[in-house]
Amino acid sequence: MFLRVVIILQTLALFAAPVTAGLLLTSPGGQALHSASAYTVFAVAVLHLVAAILAWRPGGGSPRSILYAAGFLGLVLAQVALGIAQVKTLHVPLGVLLFGLSVLMLSRVPAGRRIPVASGGLAVREPDAMR
């Protein structure tokens, strides 16, 4: 559950980055806002890596999510470096790729497990912590 929340935050932060980039082009305070959104994306990407490690360790599952989170953090670092270097021809497409990857990761993290109920045929979601 924690990993899903972190990926949702990551996706929202990546969605906010182009909004602040638009403000960067149109308002004097836009640079500070875009910089703050970049720091937020970086912090959430680090938190994503930590959450992936914590989700893997107790459950003993596949460490694949750690590999994805580490690769994502590497792409975020490249994105920040390209932004600082003002290489917009690579910075913008990489930002779109990051958002797409984040949405893809969000779609692959299970929200909960369905448990069939015999009485009414309804399904109830079981929280991730109870698995």
N, C-alpha and C positions, 0 to 999 in steps of 0.2 A: 504494500500500500504506500509506504514512504517513497519507494522508487517511482511509483506512478505520479505521486504529488510533485516530486522533484522534476520529472520530465514535463509535467504540465506547466510548472513555473518556467522551465527552460524554454518551452514553446512560446509562452506568453512574452518572455523577455526578448526572444528572437523576433516576435511579431512587432514589438515596440521599437526595435532598433531602426527599421526603415521610416517609421513615423518621426522619430527624432532626427533622422537624416534629412527628411523634408524640412523640419524646423531649422536644421543647420543651414540649409540653402535660403531660408526666407526670413529668419529673425536673428538679431544679434546674440541672443542667449542660446542659440541652437547648438553651438559647439559644446557647451557645458552639458547640455541635456544628452547629446549623442555620446559624449564621453562617459556620462553616468550610465547610459544604457549598455555601453560596451563593458564597463566594469561589472554591471549586473549580470550580463551574459557570461562573462568569465567566472564570476563567483558561483553562479548556478551550475556551470559546467563542472567546476571542481566539486561542488556538492553532489552532482550527479555521479561522479566517479566514486566518491565516498559512499553514497547510497548503494551503488552497485556492489561495492566490496562488502558492505554490511548485509545486503540481501543474499549474497552468495555464501558468505562464511557460515552463518548458523544453519542454513538449510542444506548445505552441501551440494547444491545444484551445479549447473554448468557455469563456468567462469566467462562465458561468452559475453554477457552483459558488461563485464569489466572491460573486455577488449573494445567493445563498441563505445563505452564511455571514455576510455583513454584516447581512442581515435578521434572522437568528437572533440575532446579537449585540445588535441593537437590541431585540429582544423580551426577551432576558436582562436588559438594562439596565432596561427597563420593569418586569420582574419584581422586580428588586432594589429599584427605587424604590417599587413598590407594597408590598413587604414591609416596608421601612423606615417607610412611611407607615401601616402596619397596615391596609391596605385588603384584607381577606381575601376579600371577595366577588369581587374581580378577581384577586387574587394566586393563589388556588387553581386556578381554571379556566385561567389563563394557564400555570401550571405543568404542568397536564395537557396543554395544547396543545403546550408545548415538548417534553415527553416524546414525544408522538405525532409531532411533526415530526422529532425526532431519529431515531426508529425508521424513519420514512419515508425520511429522507436515507440512513440506513444500508442500507436495502434497495435504494437506487438506485446506490450506489457499487460498481462491479464488484470482485470479490475476485480475479479472475484470468481468464485466457483458457484455454479448453479446446483442446488440440491432439490430434487423433485419431491413434492409433497403429495402423499397418497390420497388425502381427503378431497382436495378440490382440483387436483391436477395443475395447480399453480407452481411456479418455480420461485424460489427465494434465493437471493444472493448471500453467500457466506463470506464474511470478511476474510481478507488474506491472512490475518493473524491466526485464524483458526485452522488453517490447513496443516 
